[in-house]
């Protein structure tokens, strides 16, 4: 069984590029102002690589993936 991962969001750093949500819309959502949020900080099983790719693509480094 793989280790659960969680998303850490730094909303203050988010500038609303939306790259994360384009790469992994199942995890990363954008509010009315285009700022990222997550419904659940735990990454769903099977989406770990996509979630990591979305976090890594953030030009503002507003997202991190950590072990839960």
N, CA and C atoms as an extended XYZ file, in Angstrom:
204
Properties=species:S:1:pos:R:3:atomname:S:1:resname:S:1:resid:I:1 pbc="F F F"
N         0.846       -1.190        0.000 N   UNK     1
C         0.000        0.000        0.000 CA  UNK     1
C         0.884        1.242        0.000 C   UNK     1
N         0.559        2.181       -0.867 N   UNK     2
C         1.384        3.382       -0.955 CA  UNK     2
C         1.026        4.348        0.168 C   UNK     2
N         1.998        5.165        0.511 N   UNK     3
C         1.796        6.155        1.566 CA  UNK     3
C         0.889        7.267        1.066 C   UNK     3
N        -0.002        7.716        1.929 N   UNK     4
C        -0.891        8.820        1.579 CA  UNK     4
C        -0.080       10.110        1.487 C   UNK     4
N        -0.476       10.950        0.549 N   UNK     5
C         0.164       12.249        0.374 CA  UNK     5
C        -0.861       13.330        0.628 C   UNK     5
N        -0.386       14.482        1.087 N   UNK     6
C        -1.298       15.610        1.265 CA  UNK     6
C        -0.761       16.826        0.543 C   UNK     6
N        -1.699       17.694        0.168 N   UNK     7
C        -1.377       18.931       -0.526 CA  UNK     7
C        -1.313       20.052        0.501 C   UNK     7
N        -0.250       20.844        0.434 N   UNK     8
C        -0.136       22.039        1.266 CA  UNK     8
C        -0.252       23.236        0.329 C   UNK     8
N        -1.244       24.096        0.604 N   UNK     9
C        -1.526       25.256       -0.248 CA  UNK     9
C        -1.127       26.537        0.478 C   UNK     9
N        -0.337       27.355       -0.198 N   UNK    10
C        -0.001       28.687        0.309 CA  UNK    10
C        -0.805       29.689       -0.515 C   UNK    10
N        -2.035       29.965       -0.063 N   UNK    11
C        -2.931       30.841       -0.836 CA  UNK    11
C        -2.336       32.222       -1.065 C   UNK    11
N        -1.566       32.704       -0.112 N   UNK    12
C        -0.967       34.034       -0.243 CA  UNK    12
C         0.022       34.087       -1.413 C   UNK    12
N         0.632       32.961       -1.743 N   UNK    13
C         1.606       32.913       -2.833 CA  UNK    13
C         0.939       32.719       -4.198 C   UNK    13
N        -0.291       32.208       -4.206 N   UNK    14
C        -0.976       31.898       -5.463 CA  UNK    14
C        -1.333       33.179       -6.210 C   UNK    14
N        -0.966       33.217       -7.498 N   UNK    15
C        -1.283       34.370       -8.348 CA  UNK    15
C        -2.344       34.032       -9.388 C   UNK    15
N        -2.915       32.843       -9.305 N   UNK    16
C        -4.030       32.484      -10.173 CA  UNK    16
C        -3.672       32.064      -11.581 C   UNK    16
N        -2.485       31.536      -11.782 N   UNK    17
C        -2.125       31.062      -13.124 CA  UNK    17
C        -2.998       29.881      -13.554 C   UNK    17
N        -3.376       29.029      -12.603 N   UNK    18
C        -4.261       27.910      -12.896 CA  UNK    18
C        -3.609       26.709      -13.537 C   UNK    18
N        -2.297       26.696      -13.625 N   UNK    19
C        -1.590       25.575      -14.255 CA  UNK    19
C        -1.867       24.282      -13.490 C   UNK    19
N        -1.896       24.359      -12.176 N   UNK    20
C        -2.141       23.180      -11.344 CA  UNK    20
C        -3.482       22.543      -11.679 C   UNK    20
N        -4.519       23.385      -11.803 N   UNK    21
C        -5.861       22.892      -12.092 CA  UNK    21
C        -5.978       22.334      -13.507 C   UNK    21
N        -5.194       22.851      -14.428 N   UNK    22
C        -5.180       22.301      -15.791 CA  UNK    22
C        -4.571       20.909      -15.783 C   UNK    22
N        -3.521       20.724      -14.990 N   UNK    23
C        -2.810       19.442      -14.950 CA  UNK    23
C        -3.579       18.405      -14.137 C   UNK    23
N        -4.147       18.816      -13.010 N   UNK    24
C        -4.819       17.867      -12.128 CA  UNK    24
C        -6.098       18.476      -11.536 C   UNK    24
N        -7.143       18.610      -12.363 N   UNK    25
C        -8.390       19.229      -11.889 CA  UNK    25
C        -9.109       18.426      -10.818 C   UNK    25
N        -8.764       17.140      -10.685 N   UNK    26
C        -9.390       16.316       -9.647 CA  UNK    26
C        -8.937       16.742       -8.254 C   UNK    26
N        -7.766       17.358       -8.157 N   UNK    27
C        -7.213       17.768       -6.864 CA  UNK    27
C        -7.288       19.279       -6.695 C   UNK    27
N        -6.829       20.013       -7.697 N   UNK    28
C        -6.714       21.470       -7.578 CA  UNK    28
C        -7.928       22.165       -8.175 C   UNK    28
N        -8.569       23.002       -7.389 N   UNK    29
C        -9.723       23.787       -7.808 CA  UNK    29
C        -9.347       25.262       -7.741 C   UNK    29
N       -10.067       26.081       -8.490 N   UNK    30
C        -9.844       27.525       -8.460 CA  UNK    30
C       -11.119       28.209       -7.981 C   UNK    30
N       -10.963       29.156       -7.055 N   UNK    31
C       -12.121       29.894       -6.563 CA  UNK    31
C       -12.502       30.982       -7.564 C   UNK    31
N       -13.489       31.797       -7.225 N   UNK    32
C       -13.995       32.836       -8.134 CA  UNK    32
C       -12.917       33.840       -8.533 C   UNK    32
N       -11.889       33.979       -7.706 N   UNK    33
C       -10.778       34.889       -8.007 CA  UNK    33
C        -9.607       34.189       -8.691 C   UNK    33
N        -9.765       32.893       -8.979 N   UNK    34
C        -8.696       32.138       -9.630 CA  UNK    34
C        -7.634       31.629       -8.675 C   UNK    34
N        -7.901       31.708       -7.364 N   UNK    35
C        -6.925       31.248       -6.369 CA  UNK    35
C        -7.178       29.770       -6.075 C   UNK    35
N        -6.100       29.024       -5.974 N   UNK    36
C        -6.194       27.577       -5.791 CA  UNK    36
C        -6.718       27.209       -4.401 C   UNK    36
N        -7.483       26.122       -4.385 N   UNK    37
C        -7.892       25.490       -3.133 CA  UNK    37
C        -8.079       24.001       -3.413 C   UNK    37
N        -8.182       23.208       -2.366 N   UNK    38
C        -8.447       21.774       -2.506 CA  UNK    38
C        -9.657       21.431       -1.657 C   UNK    38
N       -10.486       20.530       -2.156 N   UNK    39
C       -11.638       20.060       -1.380 CA  UNK    39
C       -11.163       19.189       -0.219 C   UNK    39
N       -10.095       18.437       -0.458 N   UNK    40
C        -9.535       17.534        0.548 CA  UNK    40
C        -8.023       17.582        0.391 C   UNK    40
N        -7.315       17.825        1.486 N   UNK    41
C        -5.851       17.922        1.374 CA  UNK    41
C        -5.189       16.578        1.084 C   UNK    41
N        -5.897       15.476        1.313 N   UNK    42
C        -5.337       14.158        1.018 CA  UNK    42
C        -5.494       13.870       -0.477 C   UNK    42
N        -4.393       13.512       -1.123 N   UNK    43
C        -4.402       13.211       -2.560 CA  UNK    43
C        -5.086       11.860       -2.765 C   UNK    43
N        -6.109       11.803       -3.627 N   UNK    44
C        -6.778       10.528       -3.888 CA  UNK    44
C        -5.817        9.492       -4.469 C   UNK    44
N        -6.024        8.249       -4.084 N   UNK    45
C        -5.181        7.159       -4.571 CA  UNK    45
C        -5.240        7.113       -6.095 C   UNK    45
N        -4.085        6.974       -6.706 N   UNK    46
C        -3.997        6.922       -8.160 CA  UNK    46
C        -3.717        8.267       -8.805 C   UNK    46
N        -3.819        9.357       -8.036 N   UNK    47
C        -3.573       10.688       -8.592 CA  UNK    47
C        -2.293       11.314       -8.040 C   UNK    47
N        -1.492       10.510       -7.353 N   UNK    48
C        -0.286       11.044       -6.718 CA  UNK    48
C         0.658       11.713       -7.718 C   UNK    48
N         0.906       11.065       -8.827 N   UNK    49
C         1.857       11.601       -9.806 CA  UNK    49
C         1.315       12.873      -10.448 C   UNK    49
N         0.028       12.870      -10.789 N   UNK    50
C        -0.603       14.054      -11.384 CA  UNK    50
C        -0.606       15.223      -10.396 C   UNK    50
N        -0.905       14.929       -9.134 N   UNK    51
C        -0.931       15.979       -8.112 CA  UNK    51
C         0.457       16.577       -7.924 C   UNK    51
N         1.463       15.715       -7.937 N   UNK    52
C         2.846       16.188       -7.786 CA  UNK    52
C         3.241       17.040       -8.989 C   UNK    52
N         2.854       16.594      -10.174 N   UNK    53
C         3.165       17.347      -11.403 CA  UNK    53
C         2.498       18.727      -11.367 C   UNK    53
N         1.252       18.781      -10.911 N   UNK    54
C         0.537       20.055      -10.797 CA  UNK    54
C         1.209       20.992       -9.817 C   UNK    54
N         1.644       20.455       -8.682 N   UNK    55
C         2.336       21.271       -7.675 CA  UNK    55
C         3.669       21.772       -8.211 C   UNK    55
N         4.394       20.886       -8.882 N   UNK    56
C         5.712       21.258       -9.417 CA  UNK    56
C         5.608       22.316      -10.515 C   UNK    56
N         4.461       22.367      -11.197 N   UNK    57
C         4.286       23.301      -12.308 CA  UNK    57
C         3.937       24.717      -11.839 C   UNK    57
N         3.648       24.894      -10.560 N   UNK    58
C         3.245       26.210      -10.060 CA  UNK    58
C         4.412       27.193      -10.144 C   UNK    58
N         4.243       28.273      -10.909 N   UNK    59
C         5.341       29.234      -11.049 CA  UNK    59
C         5.612       30.035       -9.766 C   UNK    59
N         4.667       30.044       -8.846 N   UNK    60
C         4.814       30.804       -7.601 CA  UNK    60
C         5.199       29.922       -6.413 C   UNK    60
N         5.373       28.613       -6.651 N   UNK    61
C         5.712       27.665       -5.579 CA  UNK    61
C         4.686       27.725       -4.446 C   UNK    61
N         3.399       27.838       -4.814 N   UNK    62
C         2.317       27.946       -3.830 CA  UNK    62
C         1.813       26.579       -3.367 C   UNK    62
N         2.313       25.515       -3.984 N   UNK    63
C         1.836       24.173       -3.660 CA  UNK    63
C         2.989       23.260       -3.298 C   UNK    63
N         2.718       22.372       -2.347 N   UNK    64
C         3.699       21.356       -1.979 CA  UNK    64
C         2.954       20.057       -1.733 C   UNK    64
N         3.611       18.950       -2.021 N   UNK    65
C         3.086       17.620       -1.740 CA  UNK    65
C         3.961       17.025       -0.654 C   UNK    65
N         3.329       16.581        0.425 N   UNK    66
C         4.072       16.026        1.570 CA  UNK    66
C         3.456       14.711        1.983 C   UNK    66
N         4.252       13.866        2.648 N   UNK    67
C         3.660       12.653        3.224 CA  UNK    67
C         2.654       13.033        4.311 C   UNK    67
N         1.566       12.293        4.393 N   UNK    68
C         0.563       12.581        5.404 CA  UNK    68
C         0.975       11.964        6.738 C   UNK    68
